[in-house]
Amino acid sequence: MWNVLQELAEKSDCLFVKKLSRNDSSWADDRGKHQAGFYIPRDIREAGYFPVLESVNPAKPHIHRARCPAFWPQTGEETDSNLTHYSNKGPETHFTVVPHILFRRLSPASLLVSGRLRDRVSMIQHWFVILDSNSEEAELVETALDLDSDFHSALFNADALRSFTSLRRDEVAELIDRLRYALRTGTLDMVLADYASLPAPDVIADAARTEWLIEHGRESLDPFVLDAPGDAIMQISRDVEFRIFKRHELRRRATEVVRILVAQTDLVAAVVQGFPDLDAVFLSASQQRKTRAGRSFEHHIAATLKAGRIRFEEQAVTGGRRPDFVLPNLQTFRLGEKRAPAEALVLAAKTTLRERWKQVSSEGFHCSVFLATVDDRVAATAIEEMEELGIRLVVPESLKSSKETCYGQHSSVISFAEFFHGEIRRNRPTLMLEHT
C-alpha cells in the first residue's frame, strides 16, 4: 500500500490527511446508525481542496452540497460521493457514499489520506486511503509528514510523502556539502567517525526537555505547576526529542550509505554487491528507533517525578519483576501486606501498548498499579481488560478528552494531571518529599 500511496501522491498536487475520530468510523460497526461517512473540518472545506459547496434548494438554504467523485485504491471502487454541509447544525461537512468495509473495525486514531489529482481520470479528481493506526503504512505516513502528537487534520504538499527528514533546508544543504567535500578530499572516514555514534538516549532526552522548557518559558517540569503535564511529556518525547533524534540519525545513516555506495565505481554494482550492508544499516536504524522511544518516555516521567519532589525508585527488581517506577521506594514496597495499600504504588510506562500491556501485572503488589502511555490507539476492549485486572491507565490530558480515542468513555483512565494531583498529592501525600 505504501508504494501505491507514493505513486498516487506523485500524480497529485495536494494531500489531505485526517486522524479519524470515533464518529468518523463507528457507524461502520453499528448498522443501526444512519450515518455513513466521515467529517471534514471547516478549515479544510474552506481551503479550496474540495469542490465548492452550493445551496441549490431555495426551500432549504441551510443545506450546501457538492458532488465529489472518488477513487478508493484499496478496494478499486469509484464512488459518486457527496459533500453536505448543514449550516444550521455546525461547521463540519459530511462526506458520504464511501466503501463501508474500509471503515470497519478500525483502531482508534486511524488515518484518512487523500490526494487531489493534477489531471482528472474520467470525472474523478480525489482519491482516498484508510490506514489503520496500528499498520506500518500509518507509521510511515506519520514519519514522512512529521505529524506531531497533537495532529488532527491538515493539507500537505504532495511531495511531502517522499521526504523523510525534519532537518531545515540549510541543515540538509550543509550535510550534502560536507559529504561532497569529503568525497573530493578522501576524508569520508573522518566524517563517518564524527557521526559514528548517536548521542546517548539520556543526552537527547535532556536536550529535548531543555528545548521544550525554553520554547514554553518554563523553568521545570513540575507536574503541580503545569496545567497539562501529560501533554508536556507527550510533546517532548514524541515530537521534540524525535526531531532531535532524526537529525542525528540522518547524518549517521546518510554517511554510512554513501560510504557503501562509493566503494565501487559502478553504481549498479555498488547497490547489488553492497545490498547486505545497506540492509544492515536500515535494519539497525529501525531497531534503534524502537529502543529509543520506550526508554525516552521513562526518562521524561522520571524528570517529571523529580521536578514534583515525588519519591520514587526506578527499575527496582522485586520478586523477579522490574517495575519501571516504584513509589516511594523498594524498601517500603517490599513490606507488602505489612503496610497500607496507599503507602506505595507502581507506575509502569509504555509509549505504545498493543499487547504489551499484558506484561504489567498487579498480582502480589498490595498497592495500586498505574500504566502511563502516550498511545492514542488503545481499543475500548483492551481498556476494559486492564480495568478487570486492576490496572489503571494514565494518559495525556488532550488524549483523555479527544474524540479520536476511547479514553473519555472509561473512568478507569485518568490524565497525568489527575494522577499527580489526585492519586499522589491528595490520596498518597506520604509519597511527597515534604512528608518524609
Long-range contacts (C-beta under 8 A, 24 or more apart in sequence): 1-74, 1-129, 1-131, 1-137, 2-136, 2-137, 2-140, 4-73, 4-129, 5-113, 5-129, 5-137, 5-141, 5-161, 6-161, 6-162, 8-73, 8-115, 8-117, 8-127, 8-129, 9-115, 9-158, 9-159, 9-161, 9-162, 10-158, 10-162, 11-115, 11-117, 11-118, 11-119, 12-115, 12-116, 12-117, 12-118, 12-127, 12-158, 13-116, 13-117, 13-118, 13-158, 14-49, 14-115, 14-116, 14-155, 14-156, 14-157, 14-158, 15-113, 15-114, 15-115, 15-116, 15-155, 15-156, 15-157, 15-158, 15-160, 15-161, 16-44, 16-49, 16-112, 16-113, 16-114, 16-115, 16-116, 16-153, 16-154, 16-155, 16-156, 17-111, 17-112, 17-113, 17-114, 17-141, 17-145, 17-147, 17-153, 17-154, 17-156, 18-44, 18-111, 18-112, 18-152, 18-153, 19-109, 19-110, 19-111, 19-151, 19-152, 19-153, 19-404, 20-106, 20-109, 20-110, 20-111, 20-112, 20-130, 20-404, 21-402, 21-403, 21-404, 22-108, 22-403, 22-404, 22-406, 23-403, 24-103, 24-112, 25-103, 25-104, 25-106, 25-110, 27-103, 28-100, 28-101, 28-103, 28-104, 28-105, 28-106, 29-104, 29-105, 35-94, 36-96, 36-97, 36-98, 36-100, 37-81, 37-94, 37-95, 37-96, 37-97, 37-98, 38-94, 38-95, 38-98, 38-103, 38-112, 39-92, 39-93, 39-94, 39-95, 40-83, 40-92, 40-93, 40-94, 40-95, 41-91, 41-92, 41-152, 41-153, 42-91, 42-92, 42-93, 44-153, 44-155, 45-83, 45-85, 45-92, 45-93, 47-155, 49-116, 49-155, 50-83, 50-93, 50-126, 51-83, 53-83, 53-85, 53-93, 62-86, 62-87, 62-88, 63-87, 68-95, 68-126, 69-122, 69-123, 69-124, 69-125, 69-126, 70-98, 70-124, 70-126, 70-127, 70-128, 71-121, 71-124, 71-126, 71-127, 71-128, 72-98, 72-99, 72-102, 72-127, 72-128, 72-129, 73-127, 73-129, 74-99, 74-102, 74-129, 74-130, 75-99, 75-101, 75-102, 78-122, 78-124, 98-128, 102-130, 103-130, 106-130, 106-132, 106-133, 107-132, 107-133, 107-134, 107-377, 107-379, 108-133, 108-376, 108-377, 108-378, 108-379, 108-404, 108-405, 108-406, 109-133, 109-376, 109-377, 109-404, 109-405, 110-138, 110-377, 111-138, 111-141, 111-142, 113-141, 115-158, 133-376, 133-377, 134-354, 134-377, 146-243, 148-235, 148-238, 148-239, 149-231, 149-234, 149-235, 149-238, 149-239, 149-374, 149-396, 150-231, 150-235, 150-398, 152-404, 165-246, 165-250, 166-243, 166-246, 166-247, 167-246, 167-247, 167-250, 171-247, 175-250, 175-251, 175-254, 179-254, 179-255, 179-258, 183-258, 183-262, 188-255, 188-258, 188-259, 188-262, 189-259, 191-255, 192-255, 192-256, 192-259, 195-248, 195-251, 195-252, 195-255, 196-252, 197-252, 198-245, 198-248, 198-249, 198-252, 198-288, 199-248, 201-292, 201-295, 201-296, 201-299, 202-299, 204-241, 204-244, 204-245, 204-248, 204-292, 204-296, 205-237, 205-241, 205-296, 205-299, 205-300, 205-303, 207-241, 207-244, 208-236, 208-237, 208-240, 208-241, 208-244, 208-296, 208-300, 209-236, 209-300, 209-303, 211-240, 211-244, 212-236, 212-240, 220-307, 221-300, 221-303, 221-304, 221-307, 221-308, 222-304, 222-307, 222-308, 223-304, 223-307, 223-308, 223-416, 223-417, 223-420, 224-308, 224-420, 224-421, 224-425, 226-417, 227-417, 228-396, 228-397, 228-398, 228-415, 228-416, 228-417, 229-304, 229-416, 229-417, 229-420, 230-374, 230-394, 230-395, 230-396, 230-397, 230-398, 230-399, 230-400, 230-415, 230-416, 230-417, 231-396, 231-397, 231-398, 231-416, 232-304, 233-297, 233-300, 233-301, 233-304, 233-374, 233-396, 233-416, 234-374, 234-396, 234-398, 234-399, 236-300, 237-293, 237-296, 237-297, 237-300, 237-351, 237-374, 238-351, 238-374, 241-296, 242-293, 245-289, 245-292, 249-285, 249-288, 249-289, 253-281, 253-282, 253-285, 256-281, 257-281, 293-351, 293-352, 294-349, 294-350, 294-351, 296-351, 297-349, 297-350, 297-351, 297-372, 297-374, 298-324, 298-349, 301-325, 301-347, 301-349, 301-372, 308-420, 308-424, 308-432, 309-432, 309-433, 309-434, 310-420, 310-424, 310-431, 310-432, 310-433, 311-431, 311-432, 311-433, 311-436, 312-347, 312-431, 319-364, 321-361, 323-347, 323-348, 324-348, 324-349, 325-349, 327-424, 327-428, 327-431, 328-430, 328-431, 333-365, 333-367, 336-364, 336-366, 337-366, 339-366, 341-366, 341-367, 341-368, 342-367, 342-427, 342-428, 342-430, 343-367, 343-428, 343-430, 345-369, 345-370, 345-423, 345-428, 345-431, 346-370, 347-371, 347-372, 347-394, 348-372, 349-373, 350-375, 351-375, 352-377, 353-377, 353-378, 353-382, 357-382, 357-386, 357-391, 360-391, 361-389, 362-389, 362-390, 362-391, 368-392, 368-423, 370-394, 370-419, 370-423, 372-416, 372-419, 374-399, 376-402, 376-404, 376-405, 378-405, 378-406, 378-407, 379-406, 380-406, 380-409, 380-410, 383-407, 383-410, 383-412, 383-413, 384-410, 386-412, 387-412, 394-419
